[in-house]
Every structure is written in structure tokens, then in C-alpha cells.
Amino acid sequence: MDRADLTTEKVLKRDIPWETYMTTKLITGTCLQLLRRYDNRSESYRASLLDDDGPAYIRVFVSILRDIFKEETVEYVLALIDEMLTANPKRAKLFHDKSLSNEDTYEPFLRKKGSTQRLLWKGNWFIQERSCKVLSLIVSARPKIQNAIVENGDASQSKNKLTTIDDVLKGLVEWLCAQLKKPSHPTRGVPTAVSSLATLLKEPLVRSSFVQADGVKLLVPLISPASTQQSMQILYETCLCIWLLSYYEPAVEYLATTRTLPRLIEVVKGSTKEKVARVIVLTFRNLLPKGTFGAEMVDLGLPIIVQSLKAQAWSDEDLLDALKQLEEGLKDNIKKLSSFDKYKQEVLLGHLDWSPAHKDPVFWRENITSFEENDFQILRVLITILDTSHDSRALAVACYDLSQFVQYYPAGRGIVNDLKAKERVMKLMNHENAEVTKNALLCIQRLFLGAKYASFLQV
């Protein structure tokens, strides 16, 4: 059988020769007794054994992983641990029992300088995947006392000999980044890594290690609309990772240099999954006050997307509250923008109305060169509005603004004609709305007359 296709259930059907291991002194007589009592028993019976003497069984499992290298046996013990923790994840606390204070429960999984590679790196995919899962659960279950993190069971003893939590977390991050770069398994390497990160990035040390390892850039390409159940789960857990990183300033600074924000907006715009929308909106809320994120959100049209999201029938109170806070935050951000920035957002959102800037000569004189930005982006959007909008007010204002551009920009008439705006405006001269026809006519007159005579036309 291909090791990549192994499952815990298949592995646990094996018969392991524990007596042979005792004969060769790889396990003790006490270990053998505990294994005979535990192995090939029902789940309920095993549960009672763990309730009665859980740390003793953990000691046995860890010693086998440390001392026995036969692949089938290592897989079997990892399957036993996996089954135990899947049935009740809280059992991971057993690895931190005080009776195990001198046991290095992490050591079998991680490679150390000067030693052989351990399970997380050396084993086949089943061993690597289960080691990652088990190690992540053990790390997450460790006790914290007075803000200090406890090592393997006891904080004070054998610090030089035991694997420290720093070693564990850095070792995990190293392996997870390796999976994101070059997965050990073609279809399960990336999902396993992302799923573990979604748990581990709650740890401040993991966040810093992940950023230092240049791991953030490995997550960004995974933020894209999902089409299958598996890809939806990866998308959710990736967005969860980004949300956790949004609490860490160096990560935020890095995110600002990537296409993370446009990708998140593209996903949330079409997302029907509440958990995905929730974690993305919470990320937006965190990023909004930081750096230029607020201005970029407005620039990318997030205000109108928030309005659309608010109109949907979500049941999650956290999501509804976050949407409300995000909406208010975006409004405050728009208020801080310069007059041209405000005008630009109005155009980019397609929400044209007779706000003061449109008919203010000072606005046009002072800001006319700003229309050159991004190859006359604002002008192109105004022309697109003429083609696509069904709002009479927006059409009228777009026609008027084009006429203003012709009047105030030295080569405005030629640029507007080059962009094929005249044909679109002429079609609107027969529009059913009088406001639209009036401003379409004004625009055509200015296009024919040019800037020299355009100022004589009355609005």
C-alpha cells in the first residue's frame, strides 16, 4: 500500500509484536503490561484507562516514538495517539502532567542540531502529517502559569536537557513553511500546513517566527474564490491565518506590500459562506486604522461591498457588529480624505451626485492635473458610467464632469475624443430624463467648441 493513502483506521488493524520489543529490551515489562491492557480494546475501555492512568500511557507512547524506529510501529503509535486526541482533544493536556516533568515529550518529533532528523522531517507522509497534528495539539494544550509558559510538564527542571517551547514552535514553523513551498504530499501538504497554522498563529512566538521565515507571502496566493468543499476549507483557514496575523504589527507591515487586501475583497464580494465572510470582515476591521489600508479599502470600493454584505441575511452577531463598525470606520476615513480624494472615491464607487465639488470652479482649477493619475483613470471610469449606469443622476453628473474636464484641462477636448466619449454622450441626448439630456447637450457643446469658448456656455 502507498504510505500516502494510509489512514489511522487502517494502521490500527495491524498486529504489533510488543513481546519481541520487550525481549530485545526496546520496551520495559511495565510498558508491555500497559500496552497489552490498552491495545486492540474498545474506545470506551481505552477511555476509562486514560481517565484512570492517562500519563502512564503517554509515557509509554513517547518512549516508543523515541526508541523504536521501525516505520510500521511508529505509524501504529502515532495512530493510537491520533485516535485518542480525535476522540477528545482535551487529552492533549495529559502530555503536560506533572508526573512527566522529566520526560521530553516533544523530542521524538523535532530535529535538533547534531542529532538525526526526527518524525516531523524524516518519516513518510502519514508520519509527518500525524506528527504535525499531534504536536500542534500538544503545544496548544500546554498550561500557562502567571503569563509564563510551562515547558514539558514542569517549568523549572532540566531546562538544558528538555526541548524548549521556543524550539518546538520554531521547528513547527520551519516544517509548515516547507510544506507551503514544496509539499511532501501533492494534495494534503498545503491543507495540513494551513490548518495547523490556523491554530498555532494564536501564539505570539509563532507569528514572529512565521514572519521572520517569510511565511506570509506563501499564504497570499491561497486567498482566492473557492469552488470545492476542500478549497473552501483551505480558503477559510487561510483567511483565519491572515486575521490572526492582523494583530501583529510586523505582519501588518508586510501585508501592506502584498495584494492581500484586493484578494480578500474579491473573495468576500462573492462569498456566501458566513464563516468566511466573518473572518475577512474582522480582518478588515483590524487593518482599517493601520497605515494606508483605510484609503486603499475606499479606493477598492469596499464601502459599497459592505452595504451589500449588510443586506444579506447573516445570523452571526459578531459578523453583523463587525460590519457596522467597518461601515462607520470607512465613513470616518472618507471624511479625512482631501477634496479630490473624496471626489475620486465617489467616481470609483459609481455613486455620483451633485456634491459641491462638481460645480466648484476652485476644485477644478486646483485639481485638474490630478485627473492625469493612472493614465486618466477617473476619466475612463466616468465614460464607463455612461455605458453601464441605470441611475439618471449618475449619468447627468458624469456628462457634466466630462464637460468640466474639457473646459479646465488644456488638451481636454482631444483626450475625451480619443477615449470615444463623444459617441456615448450623444446617445444620452435622447434620454428620457431631462437632467441627463441637458448635461449631455452641455458636454457635446463643449466638445465641439473646445476650452477656449466652453466657459461662455451657461450651466
Salt bridges, closest charged atoms under 4 A:
GLU19 OE2 - ARG36 NH2 3.19
ASP39 OD1 - ARG46 NH2 3.89
ASP67 OD1 - ARG66 NE 3.39
GLU71 OE1 - ARG3 NE 3.33
GLU72 OE2 - ARG3 NH2 3.07
GLU72 OE1 - LYS70 NZ 3.74
GLU75 OE2 - ARG3 NE 2.61
GLU75 OE1 - ARG14 NH2 2.72
ASP82 OD2 - ARG130 NE 3.06
ASP82 OD1 - LYS133 NZ 2.68
GLU83 OE1 - ARG46 NH1 2.41
GLU103 OE2 - ARG59 NH1 3.20
GLU103 OE1 - ARG66 NH1 3.38
ASP104 OD2 - LYS112 NZ 3.73
GLU129 OE1 - ARG130 NH1 2.80
GLU129 OE1 - ARG188 NH2 3.04
GLU174 OE2 - ARG111 NH2 2.62
GLU203 OE2 - ARG142 NH1 2.79
ASP214 OD2 - LYS217 NZ 3.25
GLU266 OE1 - LYS269 NZ 3.40
ASP316 OD2 - ARG278 NE 3.22
ASP318 OD2 - ARG278 NH2 3.01
GLU327 OE1 - LYS310 NZ 2.64
GLU346 OE2 - HIS358 NE2 2.81
ASP353 OD1 - ARG393 NH1 2.83
GLU373 OE1 - LYS344 NZ 3.75
ASP375 OD2 - ARG380 NH2 2.92
ASP387 OD2 - ARG424 NE 2.60
ASP401 OD2 - HIS358 ND1 2.86
GLU435 OE1 - ARG393 NE 3.25
